[in-house]
Amino acid sequence: MATKRLLKYSLLSTVGIGSFLAGSYYEKNNNSIVCKPCLPIFGTVSAAVPFTTSPQTTSSNASRISQIMKYGFPGMDHVRSFDDFVLSYDRKTRVAHWVFEHLTAENTKKNDGVDRALCDFKPDESIHSYFRSENSDYKRSGYDRGHLAAAGNHKGHQKHCDQTFYLSNMAPQVGVGFNRDSWNRLERYVRKLTNTYPNVYCCTGPLYLPKKEGDGKKYVRYEVIGEKNVAVPTHFFKVLVMETSDGHLEMESFVMPNQVIDNEVPLTSFQVPPESIERAAGLLFFDNVSRSKISKINGKKQ
């Protein structure tokens, strides 16, 4: 009996040592294992990585990511960092969970050297082909490829604007009456905030909200489009934190249904408590900041 136990432990030790040595060899000889900015090294599967062909992160890129995500990550699922925005991708819906931006008057002002017409919608090849959306999914679907990080928010460099056209930053949106109208109106409002606040942090994403049907029960139902079954969100959210010039923080949060909306409806009609979006989306916004330190939420003093 003792001999069998000894053999068992010897086998386990051999396996453990072999795994350790194999792992050490792989780590030394595989350049894909690198420390990612803002995240622990153990988060390599879903860590924030720069959108570049090089496995190395430049100090300026890491600094920009840290600046954008200053107040915390809403979630950590399949995070992708671009030069001027960061997103978390949902491989099941083929739409991002959230997209985060840091906006200032400087990076949103008009730049004659940046031309949106030069940008092309393109699949994000950093995402496995099983899970990424394609332009063909949107073709004849009746939906626009709607930006989550708005192209108009990234006018500082042509490359920054180009990157907003990756399909990982898109979601199917109703075109006339929503994407081209009321949603665009909300995007312009967010940019206008940079005239008042030196720093605006914006988190945007989809929602798939339940609806009570004829049998009295609630169901989550949403359309899918294309061969990849790209999900069509029922609603979209924006959650904002603004830094005032005297160091205070203010928050605003909006939810809009993905449908035709009368342009006469004021944007304040779509303001909701941020907690309601957190519960619906399964995310925590700006969790590095205590809500008690936010002086206003949706214009109301706390």
Phi, psi and omega per residue, in radians:
M1 nan -0.816 3.126
A2 -1.092 -0.654 3.138
T3 -1.120 -0.726 3.127
K4 -1.103 -0.729 -3.136
R5 -1.119 -0.714 3.135
L6 -1.113 -0.712 3.114
L7 -1.126 -0.662 3.137
K8 -1.096 -0.830 -3.132
Y9 -1.145 -0.636 3.117
S10 -1.112 -0.716 3.124
L11 -1.110 -0.780 3.137
L12 -1.091 -0.708 3.138
S13 -1.113 -0.726 3.139
T14 -1.094 -0.751 3.115
V15 -1.098 -0.772 -3.132
G16 -1.086 -0.806 -3.141
I17 -1.129 -0.733 3.129
G18 -1.083 -0.728 3.121
S19 -1.115 -0.728 -3.137
F20 -1.077 -0.806 -3.119
L21 -1.142 -0.716 3.127
A22 -1.126 -0.739 3.119
G23 -1.111 -0.728 3.139
S24 -1.106 -0.751 3.128
Y25 -1.087 -0.777 -3.111
Y26 -1.093 -0.753 -3.115
E27 -1.113 -0.682 -3.125
K28 -1.244 -0.526 -2.988
N29 -1.898 0.047 3.129
N30 -2.049 1.975 -3.070
N31 -1.270 -0.135 -3.112
S32 -1.292 -0.286 3.118
I33 -1.576 1.690 -3.136
V34 -2.311 2.720 3.102
C35 -1.241 2.274 -3.102
K36 -1.714 2.592 -3.107
P37 -1.159 2.451 3.024
C38 1.264 -0.061 -3.034
L39 -2.328 2.687 3.094
P40 -1.173 2.714 -3.090
I41 -1.095 -0.440 -3.106
F42 -1.303 -0.070 3.135
G43 -1.673 0.506 -3.003
T44 -1.134 -0.502 -3.088
V45 -1.177 -0.756 -3.095
S46 -2.106 0.405 -3.068
A47 -1.360 2.815 3.067
A48 -1.216 2.186 3.129
V49 -2.237 2.538 3.124
P50 -1.205 2.490 3.123
F51 -1.433 1.536 -3.075
T52 -2.723 2.735 3.131
T53 -1.327 -0.262 3.134
S54 -1.533 2.439 3.109
P55 -1.326 -0.144 -3.085
Q56 -1.589 2.592 3.121
T57 -1.844 2.222 3.091
T58 -1.317 2.698 -3.130
S59 -1.120 -0.598 3.133
S60 -1.200 -0.674 3.112
N61 -1.134 -0.796 3.132
A62 -1.088 -0.681 3.124
S63 -1.122 -0.718 3.141
R64 -1.166 -0.720 3.103
I65 -1.063 -0.778 3.120
S66 -1.058 -0.651 3.137
Q67 -1.191 -0.792 -3.133
I68 -1.076 -0.735 -3.053
M69 -1.702 0.486 -3.070
K70 -0.888 -0.674 -3.027
Y71 -1.792 0.249 3.003
G72 1.967 2.729 3.086
F73 -1.567 2.265 3.088
P74 -1.133 -0.514 3.128
G75 -2.870 2.964 -3.020
M76 -2.141 0.392 -3.051
D77 -1.529 1.974 3.037
H78 0.875 1.085 -3.109
V79 -1.406 2.382 3.101
R80 -2.212 2.248 3.103
S81 -1.905 2.215 3.043
F82 -1.761 -3.055 -3.077
D83 -1.182 -0.537 -3.024
D84 -2.348 0.150 3.029
F85 -2.760 2.848 -3.097
V86 -2.268 2.446 3.108
L87 -2.382 2.793 3.026
S88 -2.047 2.147 -2.976
Y89 -1.751 2.366 3.098
D90 -1.727 1.857 -3.077
R91 -1.203 -0.372 -3.136
K92 -1.332 -0.781 -3.093
T93 -1.583 -0.246 -3.054
R94 1.125 0.421 3.090
V95 -2.326 2.535 -3.127
A96 -1.090 2.541 2.962
H97 -1.160 -0.771 -3.117
W98 -2.782 2.755 3.038
V99 -2.319 2.329 -3.063
F100 -2.028 2.387 3.117
E101 -2.353 2.630 2.983
H102 -2.057 2.056 -3.032
L103 -2.007 2.449 3.037
T104 -2.363 2.935 3.082
A105 -1.062 -0.573 -3.106
E106 -1.204 -0.824 -3.048
N107 -1.479 -0.034 3.081
T108 -1.948 -0.038 -3.106
K109 -1.303 2.748 -3.113
K110 -1.078 2.343 3.128
N111 -2.256 1.970 -3.099
D112 -1.122 -0.286 3.131
G113 -1.462 -0.070 -3.141
V114 -1.952 2.179 -3.085
D115 -2.161 1.940 3.138
R116 -1.053 -0.529 -3.113
A117 -1.111 -0.323 3.124
L118 -1.465 -0.124 -3.089
C119 -1.506 2.481 3.107
D120 -2.130 2.431 2.994
F121 -1.176 2.284 -3.092
K122 -2.596 2.551 3.101
P123 -1.128 2.601 3.128
D124 -1.564 1.767 -3.046
E125 -1.339 -0.032 3.002
S126 -1.334 -0.168 3.106
I127 -1.804 2.387 -3.119
H128 -0.950 2.500 -3.071
S129 -1.031 -0.476 3.096
Y130 -1.068 -0.558 -2.903
F131 -1.969 -0.171 -3.100
R132 -1.576 2.647 3.065
S133 -1.486 2.773 -3.124
E134 -2.198 2.788 3.084
N135 -1.038 -0.571 -3.139
S136 -1.111 -0.460 3.113
D137 -1.147 -0.553 -3.110
Y138 -1.513 -0.367 -3.055
K139 -1.074 2.206 3.136
R140 1.026 0.412 3.116
S141 -1.458 -0.333 -3.054
G142 1.546 0.036 -3.116
Y143 -2.083 2.590 3.010
D144 -1.378 2.722 2.906
R145 -1.458 1.643 -3.004
G146 -1.547 2.247 3.122
H147 -1.195 2.445 2.941
L148 -1.617 -0.980 2.887
A149 -1.457 1.952 -3.027
A150 -1.160 2.411 3.110
A151 -1.030 -0.621 -3.131
G152 -1.167 -0.222 3.106
N153 -1.489 -0.099 -2.973
H154 -2.297 1.094 -3.063
K155 -1.676 0.003 -3.078
G156 -1.160 -0.644 -3.106
H157 -2.496 2.568 3.114
Q158 -1.038 -0.683 -3.134
K159 -1.069 -0.695 -3.141
H160 -1.111 -0.762 3.111
C161 -1.136 -0.748 3.114
D162 -0.962 -0.752 -3.048
Q163 -1.180 -0.394 3.091
T164 -1.235 -0.186 -3.118
F165 -1.640 0.061 2.976
Y166 -1.154 2.453 -3.059
L167 -1.167 -0.282 3.030
S168 -1.162 -0.311 3.098
N169 -1.712 0.159 -3.091
M170 -1.938 2.739 2.999
A171 -2.533 2.573 3.093
P172 -1.141 2.109 3.136
Q173 -2.220 2.515 2.977
V174 -1.009 2.323 -3.025
G175 -1.360 -1.543 -3.141
V176 -1.122 2.256 3.122
G177 1.653 -0.230 3.077
F178 -2.327 -1.439 -3.064
N179 -0.973 -0.740 -3.061
R180 -1.538 -0.052 -3.054
D181 -2.284 -1.580 -3.003
S182 -1.156 -0.680 3.091
W183 -1.137 -0.713 3.073
N184 -1.103 -0.620 3.093
R185 -1.101 -0.702 3.100
L186 -1.175 -0.709 3.107
E187 -1.063 -0.743 3.131
R188 -1.148 -0.640 3.105
Y189 -1.079 -0.745 3.137
V190 -1.087 -0.775 3.111
R191 -1.088 -0.657 -3.125
K192 -1.129 -0.465 3.120
L193 -1.063 -0.438 -3.130
T194 -1.204 -0.222 3.042
N195 -1.339 -0.343 -3.112
T196 -1.845 -0.653 -3.061
Y197 -1.978 2.371 -3.140
P198 -1.163 -0.478 3.141
N199 -2.427 2.256 3.084
V200 -2.176 2.181 3.109
Y201 -1.885 2.165 -2.993
C202 -2.174 2.197 3.047
C203 -2.025 2.211 -3.063
T204 -2.195 2.534 3.096
G205 -2.992 3.085 -3.131
P206 -1.624 2.777 2.981
L207 -2.304 2.619 3.082
Y208 -2.217 1.547 -2.937
L209 -1.647 2.561 3.135
P210 -1.266 2.712 3.114
K211 -2.429 2.366 3.118
K212 -1.303 2.299 -3.112
E213 -1.946 -3.030 -2.972
G214 -1.010 -0.490 -3.127
D215 -1.496 0.099 3.115
G216 1.465 -0.051 3.133
K217 -1.703 2.728 3.104
K218 -1.663 2.414 3.107
Y219 -2.326 2.571 2.959
V220 -1.728 1.916 -3.137
R221 -2.206 2.328 3.049
Y222 -2.576 2.631 3.129
E223 -1.321 2.681 2.958
V224 -2.183 2.621 -3.085
I225 -2.221 2.656 3.022
G226 1.297 3.047 3.138
E227 -1.133 -0.480 -3.124
K228 -1.506 -0.003 -3.139
N229 0.966 0.931 3.096
V230 -1.200 2.226 -3.073
A231 -1.270 2.464 3.053
V232 -1.773 1.878 -3.108
P233 -1.064 2.574 3.060
T234 -1.393 -0.498 -3.103
H235 -2.552 2.927 3.020
F236 -2.329 2.604 3.129
F237 -2.153 2.737 2.885
K238 -2.376 2.264 3.053
V239 -2.115 2.219 -3.021
L240 -2.118 2.488 2.904
V241 -2.188 2.230 -3.123
M242 -2.003 2.328 3.033
E243 -1.622 2.227 3.082
T244 -1.443 2.871 -3.124
S245 -1.153 -0.375 3.115
D246 -1.742 0.277 2.993
G247 1.577 0.102 3.082
H248 -1.511 2.870 3.124
L249 -2.097 2.437 3.045
E250 -2.249 2.668 -3.087
M251 -2.292 2.504 2.985
E252 -2.395 2.554 -3.141
S253 -2.493 2.406 -3.036
F254 -2.298 2.550 2.957
V255 -2.309 2.237 3.115
M256 -2.129 2.355 3.047
P257 -1.251 2.523 -3.127
N258 -1.412 1.283 -3.086
Q259 -2.749 2.996 3.099
V260 -1.098 2.250 -3.126
I261 -2.202 2.316 3.095
D262 -1.103 2.245 -3.128
N263 -1.153 -0.224 3.119
E264 -1.405 -0.248 3.136
V265 -1.256 2.137 -3.101
P266 -1.163 2.594 -3.132
L267 -1.074 -0.517 3.141
T268 -1.089 -0.363 3.107
S269 -1.156 -0.320 -3.089
F270 -1.776 0.083 3.087
Q271 -1.302 2.377 -3.140
V272 -2.403 2.812 3.049
P273 -1.085 2.371 -3.131
P274 -1.026 -0.520 -3.136
E275 -1.086 -0.573 -3.127
S276 -1.182 -0.602 3.096
I277 -1.260 -0.694 3.134
E278 -1.038 -0.770 3.141
R279 -1.157 -0.711 -3.093
A280 -1.251 -0.636 -3.066
A281 -1.598 -0.287 -3.070
G282 1.252 0.596 -3.095
L283 -2.246 2.783 3.040
L284 -2.114 2.048 -3.073
F285 -1.607 2.358 3.023
F286 0.901 0.824 -3.044
D287 -1.316 -0.071 3.022
N288 -1.426 -0.051 -3.117
V289 -2.114 2.250 3.044
S290 -1.214 2.354 3.124
R291 -1.035 -0.427 3.127
S292 -1.179 -0.318 3.138
K293 -1.590 -0.004 3.108
I294 -1.632 2.085 -3.013
S295 -1.329 -0.552 3.131
K296 -2.408 2.481 2.968
I297 -2.203 2.113 -3.081
N298 0.926 0.718 3.054
G299 1.440 -0.066 -3.107
K300 -1.823 2.334 3.123
K301 -1.156 2.492 -3.109
Q302 -1.719 nan nan
